Amino acid sequence: MKRKIRRTKNHQILKTIVCTASLTALVCFGVFCVSRYLESREQEEQVTDETSVETISVAEYQNTENSNQSTNTDNKEVADTIEKDDPIEEDTKAAAEVASQQKETAKNDSGLKVAEPVAMIFSNLSETGTMTGNEKASDIDFSGEVPNILDEEGTCTFVFSNGSKTITKETGIVRTATYVVCNHDELMLAPNELSAGEWTVQLKYKSKYAEGESEKEKFKVN
């Protein structure tokens, strides 16, 4: 009888131990599952946050690029509008081009290019060469040039006039990079050739390709 009671107690103790172990294992497994679940949720939230940040950054970059492109386009359109809406500048450019073409293609009745020579008068009594009105014939110097002409050969003719009196002097030319000048060394005037009084001088130019004459310039000899 005592053995039967002891066996029954041992069986109950063993059963209790087994139940306790099973319950402990079940609790541990439950804790493990919850922990894994929480870790998984945390990782998913972290990935979601990073994706959101990247999406926002890309959207902001695209917005910035679109804004810059729009600004550049607007600036170009404004510049084009300003350039197109300036009729004065366009008219000035067109007029200059026409004048340049006419100047290059203008020819006289002989088919020669129209030259525009310039006669110049200088006073030896003035540091600047300006006439003072007190010059004698020996105090006056003359020269001439022909703009926009690049001839290798040509003739400058100085025509001095005082009433019915006319004196003509011819010189060769010297070519520069952009025009020709009359050869000053060849312009010879005797001291007594220009008498006292009111005079005019006119420069005439002629070459194989061009021809023209200047306005008459006035000067006084004392």
C-alpha positions as CSV (number, residue, x, y, z in Angstrom):
1,M,0.0,0.0,0.0
2,K,2.8,2.4,0.9
3,R,4.6,1.6,-2.4
4,K,1.4,2.4,-4.4
5,I,1.1,5.8,-2.6
6,R,4.8,6.6,-3.3
7,R,4.4,5.7,-7.0
8,T,1.4,7.9,-7.3
9,K,3.3,10.9,-5.7
10,N,6.3,10.4,-7.9
11,H,4.0,10.3,-10.9
12,Q,2.4,13.5,-9.9
13,I,5.7,15.2,-9.3
14,L,7.0,14.1,-12.7
15,K,3.8,15.3,-14.3
16,T,4.2,18.6,-12.6
17,I,7.8,19.0,-13.8
18,V,6.8,18.1,-17.3
19,C,4.0,20.7,-17.3
20,T,6.2,23.3,-15.8
21,A,8.9,22.7,-18.4
22,S,6.4,22.7,-21.3
23,L,4.8,26.0,-20.0
24,T,8.3,27.5,-19.6
25,A,9.2,26.5,-23.2
26,L,6.0,27.8,-24.5
27,V,6.5,31.2,-22.7
28,C,10.1,31.4,-24.0
29,F,8.9,30.6,-27.5
30,G,6.2,33.3,-27.2
31,V,8.8,35.8,-26.0
32,F,11.1,34.9,-28.9
33,C,8.3,35.3,-31.5
34,V,7.3,38.7,-30.0
35,S,10.9,39.9,-30.1
36,R,11.3,38.8,-33.7
37,Y,8.1,40.5,-34.6
38,L,9.1,43.7,-33.0
39,E,12.6,43.6,-34.7
40,S,10.9,43.0,-38.0
41,R,8.5,45.9,-37.5
42,E,11.4,48.2,-36.5
43,Q,13.4,47.3,-39.7
44,E,10.3,47.8,-41.9
45,E,9.7,51.2,-40.4
46,Q,13.4,52.2,-40.8
47,V,13.4,51.1,-44.5
48,T,10.1,53.0,-45.0
49,D,11.6,56.2,-43.5
50,E,14.7,55.9,-45.6
51,T,12.6,55.4,-48.7
52,S,10.5,58.4,-47.9
53,V,13.6,60.6,-47.4
54,E,15.0,59.5,-50.7
55,T,11.7,60.1,-52.4
56,I,11.5,63.6,-50.9
57,S,15.1,64.4,-51.9
58,V,14.5,63.2,-55.5
59,A,11.3,65.2,-55.7
60,E,13.0,68.4,-54.3
61,Y,15.9,67.9,-56.8
62,Q,13.5,67.6,-59.7
63,N,11.5,70.6,-58.6
64,T,14.8,72.6,-58.3
65,E,15.9,71.5,-61.8
66,N,12.5,72.3,-63.3
67,S,12.6,75.7,-61.6
68,N,16.1,76.5,-63.0
69,Q,15.1,75.4,-66.5
70,S,12.0,77.5,-66.3
71,T,14.0,80.5,-65.1
72,N,16.5,80.1,-67.9
73,T,13.8,79.8,-70.4
74,D,12.1,82.9,-69.1
75,N,15.3,84.9,-69.2
76,K,16.1,83.8,-72.7
77,E,12.6,84.7,-73.9
78,V,12.9,88.2,-72.2
79,A,16.3,88.8,-73.8
80,D,15.0,87.7,-77.2
81,T,12.0,90.0,-76.7
82,I,14.1,92.9,-75.8
83,E,16.4,92.3,-78.8
84,K,13.5,92.0,-81.1
85,D,11.6,94.9,-79.7
86,D,14.4,97.5,-80.3
87,P,13.5,98.9,-83.7
88,I,15.9,101.9,-83.3
89,E,18.9,99.6,-83.0
90,E,17.8,97.4,-85.8
91,D,17.2,100.5,-88.0
92,T,20.6,101.9,-87.1
93,K,22.3,98.7,-88.0
94,A,20.4,98.4,-91.3
95,A,21.1,102.0,-92.2
96,A,24.9,101.5,-91.5
97,E,25.0,98.4,-93.6
98,V,23.2,100.1,-96.5
99,A,25.5,103.2,-96.3
100,S,28.6,100.9,-96.2
101,Q,27.4,99.0,-99.3
102,Q,26.6,102.2,-101.1
103,K,30.0,103.6,-100.2
104,E,31.8,100.5,-101.5
105,T,29.8,100.2,-104.7
106,A,29.3,104.0,-105.5
107,K,30.8,104.8,-108.9
108,N,30.9,108.0,-111.0
109,D,29.9,108.4,-114.6
110,S,33.3,107.0,-115.6
111,G,32.7,103.8,-113.7
112,L,35.4,104.7,-111.1
113,K,34.8,104.4,-107.4
114,V,33.9,107.7,-105.8
115,A,36.7,109.0,-103.6
116,E,36.3,111.6,-100.9
117,P,39.6,113.4,-100.5
118,V,40.2,115.9,-97.7
119,A,42.4,119.0,-98.0
120,M,44.1,120.2,-94.8
121,I,45.6,123.5,-94.0
122,F,48.1,124.0,-91.1
123,S,49.7,127.1,-89.6
124,N,53.4,127.1,-88.6
125,L,52.6,130.0,-86.2
126,S,50.4,127.8,-84.0
127,E,51.5,124.8,-81.9
128,T,48.2,123.0,-82.8
129,G,48.5,124.0,-86.5
130,T,45.3,126.1,-86.3
131,M,45.2,129.1,-88.6
132,T,45.4,132.4,-86.6
133,G,44.7,134.8,-89.5
134,N,48.2,136.4,-89.3
135,E,50.0,133.9,-91.5
136,K,52.2,134.8,-94.4
137,A,52.6,132.4,-97.4
138,S,55.7,130.9,-95.8
139,D,53.8,130.2,-92.6
140,I,51.2,128.0,-94.2
141,D,51.5,124.2,-94.9
142,F,49.1,122.0,-96.9
143,S,48.4,118.2,-96.9
144,G,45.7,115.8,-98.0
145,E,44.4,112.3,-97.6
146,V,41.9,110.0,-99.2
147,P,39.9,107.8,-96.7
148,N,38.8,104.3,-97.7
149,I,41.1,104.1,-100.7
150,L,44.0,101.6,-100.9
151,D,45.4,102.4,-104.3
152,E,49.1,101.6,-104.9
153,E,49.3,104.5,-107.4
154,G,47.3,107.7,-107.8
155,T,47.6,111.5,-108.2
156,C,46.7,114.3,-105.7
157,T,46.0,117.7,-107.3
158,F,45.9,120.8,-105.1
159,V,44.1,123.7,-106.7
160,F,44.7,127.1,-105.1
161,S,42.3,129.9,-106.2
162,N,42.3,133.7,-105.6
163,G,39.7,135.4,-107.8
164,S,40.7,134.7,-111.3
165,K,44.2,133.4,-110.2
166,T,44.6,129.7,-110.1
167,I,47.7,127.6,-109.0
168,T,47.8,123.9,-109.5
169,K,50.2,121.5,-107.8
170,E,50.4,117.7,-108.2
171,T,51.8,115.0,-106.0
172,G,51.9,111.3,-105.8
173,I,50.4,109.2,-102.9
174,V,51.7,107.1,-100.0
175,R,49.5,104.2,-99.0
176,T,48.8,103.4,-95.3
177,A,47.0,100.4,-93.8
178,T,43.5,102.0,-94.3
179,Y,43.8,105.0,-96.7
180,V,46.3,107.0,-98.8
181,V,47.9,110.3,-98.2
182,C,49.2,112.8,-100.6
183,N,53.0,112.9,-100.7
184,H,53.8,116.1,-98.8
185,D,57.4,116.2,-99.9
186,E,56.3,116.7,-103.5
187,L,54.1,119.7,-102.8
188,M,56.3,122.6,-103.7
189,L,55.1,126.2,-103.4
190,A,57.4,129.2,-104.0
191,P,57.1,131.9,-101.3
192,N,55.8,134.5,-103.8
193,E,53.2,132.2,-105.4
194,L,50.5,132.8,-102.8
195,S,50.0,136.6,-102.7
196,A,48.2,138.4,-99.9
197,G,44.5,137.9,-99.9
198,E,41.7,135.4,-99.5
199,W,42.4,132.0,-101.0
200,T,40.7,128.6,-101.3
201,V,42.3,125.2,-101.8
202,Q,40.6,122.1,-103.2
203,L,42.1,118.6,-103.4
204,K,41.3,116.4,-106.4
205,Y,42.2,112.7,-106.4
206,K,42.4,110.3,-109.3
207,S,43.7,106.8,-109.8
208,K,43.0,103.8,-112.1
209,Y,40.2,102.8,-109.8
210,A,38.9,105.9,-108.0
211,E,38.2,109.6,-108.5
212,G,36.9,112.4,-106.4
213,E,37.4,116.0,-105.1
214,S,37.1,117.7,-101.7
215,E,35.3,120.7,-100.6
216,K,37.0,124.1,-101.0
217,E,38.8,125.2,-97.9
218,K,39.3,128.9,-97.2
219,F,42.5,130.5,-95.8
220,K,44.0,134.0,-95.7
221,V,47.5,135.2,-96.6
222,N,48.9,138.4,-95.1
